[in-house]
Amino acid sequence: MPILADHGDKRKTGSVNIINALRRGTVPAGGLERIAVGIDVEEGVIASQLDYVSDGGGDLKFIRGDYGSGKTFLVARALEIAREKNFVTAHVVISPASPLYKLKGMYQQICATLRTREEEHAMKAVIDTWLFSIEERLLKVSDHPLPEDSLEIATLKEIETALAGISEMNSSLAAALRTYYRANNAGDFQTAQSAIGWISAEPNIGRDFKAKAGIKGDVDETFALVFLRALVRIIVNAGYAGLAVAIDELETTQTLPRNQREKGYTTLRLIIDSLDRGEMPYCYFFFTGTPAFFEGPRGIRSIPPLADRIGVTESGEFRNPRQPQISLSKFDAKKLEQVASKVITIYSEAYGEVDRTRVSHRFIRAMINRLTGKFGGRIDVIPRIFLKELVDVLDKCELYEEYDPWESYQFDARHLKGELREEEEAVMVVEF
């Protein structure tokens, strides 16, 4: 019985977390399968690819769709699926400040956003797990108990062995990891933190650490991909299935000057070719972009070899998500009603049964129509706002018995001032 009670408590907590995120207008951090609609086939394809990668393959997927098609949600759900399969995940957002052509910046974002099932900002935890697994293995194979100093010496040798091939190209990573291990054992947490920072390509790591570790310079463009391969090796040796990386908003690359834009596309081609050649085992990438990124004159069509690698042949309504691209259609009223129904179920678990006489299917449809009327009839731009408004209605129904949404609910955009996104503001009907 206590086990069942604990499971119930966890589910209620998860339900509250989902509702809290929707109340803030953000994508929930977990439990996304509970509000997903219309992406069963895509989820299955991504899950199959992840299984292939966990067996030592390397793979990728491009997610293509306009604003309002659910790219952000599918990215979050794909990362969630990966973590369920014991992958470490990372989420990189491409922007003018963090462009596609800077491999070091991408590597830095990957390290900064590493996440496991148990925790976020997981770089230190992953390295600690890896080092602990080395120590455990050494203790198991030893004929007699190893003193601490002997265990440390043996572990330092194993670090070098584990990074064989990587160290031949750049020995600095192994040196930083050895320094981290020694500092951790000695209780020198400042040096240990500096080591994690240097490995993660953080800026402004002091000279003292580099001198202590025998390292010159920092992670640079030349070796960023080498360091990424080493990170994947550490992740797998720590007992995880691999690394799944989302690289989001590729379309921002189109705004760059031609030389930087083409350099970014060359970086993209480099990653694709490395995966195809088997040089990045246990690594899965998925990228997102708008149709203009795939079809526009400043998009990947400007680099024919790249366009050939990730092009698709689509015809009719039966799209094939096993091709390099998953093409998402815009959100419609039917899908939004389905999501609303799921949110009401989750809300009932979090706060108690929703009064469906007040929040009926008919009211949900009327609410959708009322909001779309304020946004030029565009259902695809309102899901985030609609769900935020819906949770507000559910809160008021739960808090006040006399609250009647049919009489009292009015959408007032003034309270969203400063929160609206560019695409939402662009189609909003201005009233005078």
C-alpha positions as CSV (number, residue, x, y, z in Angstrom):
1,M,0.0,0.0,0.0
2,P,2.7,2.6,0.8
3,I,4.2,2.0,-2.7
4,L,0.9,2.8,-4.3
5,A,0.4,5.8,-2.2
6,D,3.9,7.0,-3.1
7,H,3.1,6.5,-6.8
8,G,-0.1,8.5,-6.4
9,D,1.8,11.4,-4.7
10,K,4.4,11.5,-7.5
11,R,1.7,11.6,-10.1
12,K,-0.1,14.4,-8.3
13,T,3.2,16.3,-8.0
14,G,3.8,15.8,-11.7
15,S,0.3,17.0,-12.5
16,V,0.8,20.2,-10.4
17,N,4.2,20.8,-12.2
18,I,2.5,20.5,-15.6
19,I,-0.3,22.9,-14.6
20,N,2.2,25.4,-13.1
21,A,4.1,25.5,-16.4
22,L,1.0,26.0,-18.4
23,R,-0.1,28.7,-16.0
24,R,3.2,30.5,-16.8
25,G,2.8,29.9,-20.5
26,T,5.8,27.6,-20.8
27,V,6.4,24.0,-21.9
28,P,6.4,21.7,-18.9
29,A,9.7,20.2,-17.9
30,G,8.2,16.7,-17.7
31,G,5.2,14.5,-18.4
32,L,4.8,15.8,-21.9
33,E,3.4,12.5,-23.1
34,R,0.3,13.4,-21.1
35,I,-0.6,16.4,-23.2
36,A,0.8,15.3,-26.6
37,V,-1.7,15.0,-29.4
38,G,-1.2,14.0,-33.1
39,I,2.5,13.0,-32.9
40,D,2.3,9.3,-32.1
41,V,4.0,8.3,-35.4
42,E,6.8,10.9,-35.0
43,E,7.4,9.8,-31.4
44,G,7.7,6.2,-32.6
45,V,10.2,7.1,-35.3
46,I,12.4,9.1,-32.8
47,A,12.2,6.3,-30.3
48,S,13.4,3.7,-32.9
49,Q,16.3,6.0,-33.9
50,L,17.3,6.3,-30.3
51,D,17.3,2.5,-29.9
52,Y,19.7,2.3,-32.9
53,V,22.0,5.0,-31.4
54,S,22.1,3.2,-28.0
55,D,23.5,0.1,-29.9
56,G,26.4,2.2,-31.1
57,G,25.0,4.0,-34.1
58,G,24.8,7.7,-34.9
59,D,21.7,9.4,-36.3
60,L,19.8,12.6,-36.8
61,K,16.4,14.1,-37.6
62,F,15.3,17.5,-38.9
63,I,12.0,18.9,-37.6
64,R,10.4,21.3,-40.0
65,G,7.4,23.6,-39.3
66,D,6.1,27.1,-39.1
67,Y,5.5,28.9,-35.9
68,G,2.5,27.2,-34.3
69,S,3.2,23.8,-35.7
70,G,4.5,22.5,-32.3
71,K,8.3,22.3,-33.0
72,T,9.2,23.5,-29.5
73,F,6.9,20.8,-28.0
74,L,8.2,18.0,-30.2
75,V,11.8,19.0,-29.3
76,A,11.0,18.9,-25.6
77,R,9.1,15.6,-26.0
78,A,12.0,14.0,-28.0
79,L,14.4,15.0,-25.3
80,E,12.1,13.5,-22.7
81,I,11.9,10.2,-24.7
82,A,15.7,10.2,-24.9
83,R,16.0,10.6,-21.1
84,E,13.5,7.8,-20.6
85,K,15.8,5.6,-22.6
86,N,18.7,6.7,-20.3
87,F,20.3,9.2,-22.7
88,V,22.0,12.3,-21.5
89,T,20.4,15.2,-23.3
90,A,21.4,18.8,-24.3
91,H,19.5,21.7,-25.9
92,V,21.3,24.3,-28.0
93,V,19.5,27.3,-29.3
94,I,21.1,28.9,-32.4
95,S,21.0,32.7,-32.4
96,P,23.1,35.7,-33.7
97,A,24.8,35.6,-30.3
98,S,25.4,31.8,-30.5
99,P,25.7,31.1,-34.3
100,L,25.8,27.8,-36.1
101,Y,29.3,28.4,-37.5
102,K,30.9,28.6,-34.0
103,L,31.5,25.0,-33.0
104,K,33.1,26.1,-29.7
105,G,29.9,28.0,-28.8
106,M,27.7,24.9,-29.6
107,Y,30.0,22.7,-27.6
108,Q,29.8,25.1,-24.7
109,Q,25.9,25.2,-24.8
110,I,25.9,21.4,-24.9
111,C,28.0,21.2,-21.8
112,A,26.0,23.9,-20.0
113,T,22.6,22.2,-20.7
114,L,23.5,18.5,-20.1
115,R,20.6,16.8,-18.4
116,T,19.9,13.3,-17.1
117,R,16.7,11.8,-15.7
118,E,17.8,12.7,-12.2
119,E,19.2,16.2,-12.6
120,E,19.8,19.3,-14.7
121,H,23.2,20.9,-15.2
122,A,24.6,17.4,-15.1
123,M,28.2,17.8,-16.4
124,K,29.8,17.3,-13.0
125,A,27.4,14.4,-12.1
126,V,28.3,12.6,-15.4
127,I,32.0,12.9,-14.9
128,D,31.7,11.8,-11.2
129,T,29.7,8.8,-12.3
130,W,32.3,7.9,-14.9
131,L,35.2,8.2,-12.5
132,F,33.3,6.2,-9.8
133,S,32.7,3.4,-12.4
134,I,36.4,3.3,-13.1
135,E,37.2,3.0,-9.4
136,E,34.6,0.3,-8.9
137,R,36.0,-1.7,-11.9
138,L,39.5,-1.5,-10.5
139,L,38.5,-2.6,-7.1
140,K,36.6,-5.6,-8.5
141,V,39.5,-6.9,-10.6
142,S,42.1,-6.4,-7.8
143,D,43.2,-9.5,-5.9
144,H,43.5,-7.5,-2.7
145,P,42.0,-4.3,-1.3
146,L,43.7,-1.2,-2.9
147,P,45.0,1.6,-0.7
148,E,43.6,5.0,-1.6
149,D,46.9,6.2,-3.1
150,S,47.2,3.1,-5.3
151,L,43.6,3.4,-6.4
152,E,44.2,7.0,-7.4
153,I,47.3,6.1,-9.4
154,A,45.4,3.3,-11.2
155,T,42.4,5.5,-11.9
156,L,44.6,8.3,-13.4
157,K,46.1,5.7,-15.8
158,E,42.6,4.5,-16.7
159,I,41.5,8.1,-17.5
160,E,44.3,8.1,-20.1
161,T,43.4,4.7,-21.4
162,A,39.7,5.6,-21.7
163,L,40.6,8.6,-23.9
164,A,43.0,6.8,-26.1
165,G,42.9,8.3,-29.6
166,I,41.5,11.6,-28.2
167,S,44.6,12.4,-26.3
168,E,46.7,11.8,-29.4
169,M,44.9,14.7,-31.0
170,N,44.7,16.9,-27.9
171,S,46.1,15.8,-24.5
172,S,44.5,18.8,-22.6
173,L,41.2,17.1,-21.9
174,A,42.9,14.1,-20.2
175,A,45.1,16.5,-18.2
176,A,42.0,18.5,-17.1
177,L,40.2,15.3,-16.0
178,R,43.2,14.1,-14.1
179,T,43.5,17.4,-12.3
180,Y,39.8,17.3,-11.5
181,Y,40.1,13.8,-10.0
182,R,43.1,14.7,-7.9
183,A,41.5,18.0,-6.7
184,N,38.2,16.2,-5.8
185,N,40.1,13.6,-3.8
186,A,42.1,16.3,-2.0
187,G,39.0,18.4,-1.2
188,D,40.3,21.2,-3.4
189,F,36.8,22.1,-4.7
190,Q,37.9,25.4,-6.3
191,T,40.4,23.6,-8.6
192,A,37.8,20.9,-9.2
193,Q,35.2,23.5,-10.3
194,S,37.8,25.2,-12.5
195,A,38.5,21.9,-14.2
196,I,34.8,21.3,-14.9
197,G,34.6,24.9,-16.2
198,W,37.6,24.4,-18.5
199,I,36.3,21.1,-19.9
200,S,32.9,22.8,-20.5
201,A,34.7,25.6,-22.5
202,E,33.5,28.3,-20.0
203,P,35.3,31.6,-20.5
204,N,37.7,33.2,-18.0
205,I,39.1,30.1,-16.4
206,G,42.2,31.4,-14.5
207,R,45.8,30.9,-15.3
208,D,46.4,29.2,-12.0
209,F,44.3,26.2,-13.0
210,K,45.9,25.9,-16.4
211,A,49.4,26.0,-14.8
212,K,48.3,23.4,-12.2
213,A,46.9,21.1,-14.9
214,G,49.8,21.7,-17.4
215,I,47.4,23.0,-20.0
216,K,48.0,25.8,-22.5
217,G,45.0,27.6,-24.0
218,D,41.4,26.7,-24.1
219,V,38.9,24.6,-26.0
220,D,38.9,26.1,-29.5
221,E,37.1,25.8,-32.8
222,T,39.6,23.2,-34.1
223,F,39.1,20.8,-31.3
224,A,35.5,21.4,-30.2
225,L,34.2,18.4,-32.2
226,V,37.0,16.2,-30.8
227,F,36.0,17.2,-27.3
228,L,32.4,16.5,-28.0
229,R,33.3,12.9,-29.1
230,A,35.3,12.5,-25.9
231,L,32.3,13.7,-23.9
232,V,30.1,11.1,-25.6
233,R,32.7,8.5,-24.7
234,I,32.7,9.5,-21.1
235,I,28.8,9.5,-21.0
236,V,28.6,6.0,-22.4
237,N,31.4,4.7,-20.1
238,A,29.5,6.2,-17.2
239,G,26.6,3.8,-18.0
240,Y,24.3,6.1,-20.0
241,A,22.9,5.1,-23.4
242,G,24.4,8.0,-25.3
243,L,24.0,11.7,-25.9
244,A,20.9,13.3,-27.6
245,V,21.3,16.9,-28.7
246,A,18.6,19.3,-29.9
247,I,19.9,22.2,-32.0
248,D,17.0,24.6,-32.2
249,E,16.1,27.6,-34.4
250,L,18.4,27.0,-37.4
251,E,16.5,29.5,-39.4
252,T,18.3,32.4,-37.6
253,T,21.4,31.4,-39.7
254,Q,19.6,33.0,-42.7
255,T,20.0,36.5,-41.2
256,L,23.9,36.3,-41.1
257,P,26.2,37.7,-43.7
258,R,26.9,35.2,-46.6
259,N,30.4,34.1,-45.4
260,Q,29.1,33.3,-41.8
261,R,26.0,31.7,-43.2
262,E,27.9,29.4,-45.5
263,K,30.3,28.6,-42.7
264,G,27.4,27.6,-40.5
265,Y,26.0,25.3,-43.2
266,T,29.4,23.8,-43.6
267,T,29.4,23.1,-39.8
268,L,26.0,21.4,-40.3
269,R,27.3,19.3,-43.2
270,L,30.4,18.3,-41.1
271,I,28.1,17.0,-38.3
272,I,25.9,15.1,-40.7
273,D,29.0,13.5,-42.5
274,S,30.6,12.6,-39.2
275,L,27.4,10.7,-38.2
276,D,27.2,9.0,-41.5
277,R,30.8,7.9,-41.4
278,G,30.4,6.4,-38.0
279,E,32.7,8.9,-36.3
280,M,30.1,9.9,-33.7
281,P,28.7,6.6,-32.2
282,Y,26.1,6.8,-29.5
283,C,25.2,10.4,-30.6
284,Y,21.8,11.6,-31.8
285,F,21.1,15.1,-33.2
286,F,17.8,16.6,-34.1
287,F,17.5,20.1,-35.6
288,T,14.6,22.4,-36.0
289,G,13.9,25.0,-38.7
290,T,11.1,26.8,-40.5
291,P,10.2,26.0,-44.1
292,A,12.1,29.0,-45.3
293,F,15.3,27.5,-43.8
294,F,14.8,24.4,-46.0
295,E,13.4,26.1,-49.1
296,G,14.4,29.8,-49.1
297,P,17.3,31.3,-51.1
298,R,19.3,32.0,-48.0
299,G,18.6,28.6,-46.5
300,I,20.2,25.2,-47.2
301,R,19.2,25.2,-50.8
302,S,22.1,27.7,-51.3
303,I,24.5,24.7,-50.5
304,P,23.3,21.9,-52.9
305,P,25.4,19.2,-51.3
306,L,23.8,19.9,-47.9
307,A,20.3,20.2,-49.4
308,D,20.8,16.8,-51.1
309,R,21.7,15.1,-47.8
310,I,18.6,16.2,-46.0
311,G,16.1,16.7,-48.8
312,V,12.8,14.8,-48.7
313,T,10.2,13.7,-51.3
314,E,6.7,14.4,-49.9
315,S,3.4,13.8,-51.6
316,G,-0.2,13.8,-50.3
317,E,-1.3,13.6,-46.7
318,F,0.8,10.6,-45.8
319,R,4.1,12.1,-44.8
320,N,7.0,9.8,-44.1
321,P,8.8,10.8,-40.8
322,R,11.5,8.2,-41.5
323,Q,13.0,10.5,-44.1
324,P,15.6,13.0,-42.8
325,Q,12.9,15.6,-42.1
326,I,9.7,15.4,-40.0
327,S,7.4,18.0,-41.4
328,L,4.8,19.3,-39.0
329,S,1.5,20.7,-39.9
330,K,-0.1,23.7,-38.2
331,F,-2.2,23.2,-35.0
332,D,-5.9,23.1,-35.6
333,A,-9.1,23.4,-33.5
334,K,-9.5,19.6,-33.2
335,K,-6.0,19.2,-31.7
336,L,-6.5,22.1,-29.4
337,E,-9.7,20.6,-28.1
338,Q,-7.9,17.3,-27.5
339,V,-5.1,19.1,-25.5
340,A,-7.7,21.0,-23.5
341,S,-9.4,17.7,-22.5
342,K,-6.1,16.3,-21.4
343,V,-5.2,19.4,-19.4
344,I,-8.6,19.2,-17.6
345,T,-7.8,15.6,-16.7
346,I,-4.4,16.6,-15.3
347,Y,-5.9,19.5,-13.5
348,S,-8.4,17.2,-11.8
349,E,-5.6,15.0,-10.5
350,A,-3.7,18.1,-9.2
351,Y,-6.6,20.0,-7.5
352,G,-9.7,17.9,-7.6
353,E,-12.4,17.0,-10.1
354,V,-13.2,19.8,-12.5
355,D,-16.8,20.9,-12.7
356,R,-17.6,19.9,-16.3
357,T,-21.0,21.6,-16.3
358,R,-19.1,24.9,-16.1
359,V,-16.1,23.9,-18.2
360,S,-17.9,21.9,-20.9
361,H,-16.8,20.9,-24.4
362,R,-19.1,23.6,-25.7
363,F,-17.5,26.2,-23.5
364,I,-14.0,25.0,-24.7
365,R,-15.0,25.5,-28.3
366,A,-16.5,28.9,-27.6
367,M,-13.3,29.9,-25.8
368,I,-11.2,28.8,-28.7
369,N,-13.4,30.8,-31.1
370,R,-13.2,33.9,-28.8
371,L,-9.4,33.8,-28.8
372,T,-8.8,33.0,-32.4
373,G,-11.1,36.0,-33.2
374,K,-8.5,38.2,-31.4
375,F,-5.6,36.8,-33.4
376,G,-6.9,37.1,-36.9
377,G,-8.6,33.7,-36.9
378,R,-5.2,32.0,-36.5
379,I,-5.5,28.9,-34.3
380,D,-1.9,28.0,-34.9
381,V,-0.6,31.0,-32.9
382,I,-2.9,30.7,-29.8
383,P,-2.2,27.3,-28.2
384,R,0.2,28.7,-25.6
385,I,-2.1,31.6,-24.8
386,F,-5.2,29.4,-24.8
387,L,-3.8,26.9,-22.3
388,K,-2.7,29.7,-20.0
389,E,-6.2,31.2,-20.2
390,L,-7.8,27.8,-19.7
391,V,-5.8,27.1,-16.5
392,D,-6.9,30.5,-15.2
393,V,-10.5,29.6,-15.8
394,L,-10.0,26.2,-14.1
395,D,-8.4,28.0,-11.1
396,K,-11.3,30.4,-10.7
397,C,-13.9,27.5,-11.0
398,E,-12.0,25.6,-8.3
399,L,-11.6,28.6,-6.0
400,Y,-15.0,30.2,-6.4
401,E,-18.3,28.1,-6.5
402,E,-20.1,31.2,-7.9
403,Y,-17.7,31.7,-10.8
404,D,-19.5,31.1,-14.1
405,P,-17.1,31.2,-17.0
406,W,-19.9,31.6,-19.6
407,E,-20.8,34.9,-17.9
408,S,-17.5,36.1,-16.5
409,Y,-14.7,35.0,-18.9
410,Q,-13.5,37.7,-21.2
411,F,-10.1,37.6,-23.0
412,D,-8.2,40.8,-22.2
413,A,-4.9,41.0,-23.9
414,R,-3.7,43.9,-21.7
415,H,-2.6,41.4,-19.0
416,L,-0.3,39.7,-21.6
417,K,1.5,42.9,-22.4
418,G,5.2,42.2,-22.5
419,E,4.6,38.4,-22.7
420,L,3.4,38.1,-26.3
421,R,5.9,36.7,-28.8
422,E,6.6,38.4,-32.1
423,E,4.5,36.0,-34.1
424,E,1.6,36.5,-31.7
425,E,1.7,40.2,-31.7
426,A,2.0,40.3,-35.5
427,V,-1.5,38.8,-36.0
428,M,-3.3,40.3,-33.0
429,V,-6.3,42.3,-33.8
430,V,-5.8,45.8,-32.4
431,E,-8.9,47.4,-31.0
432,F,-9.4,51.2,-30.7
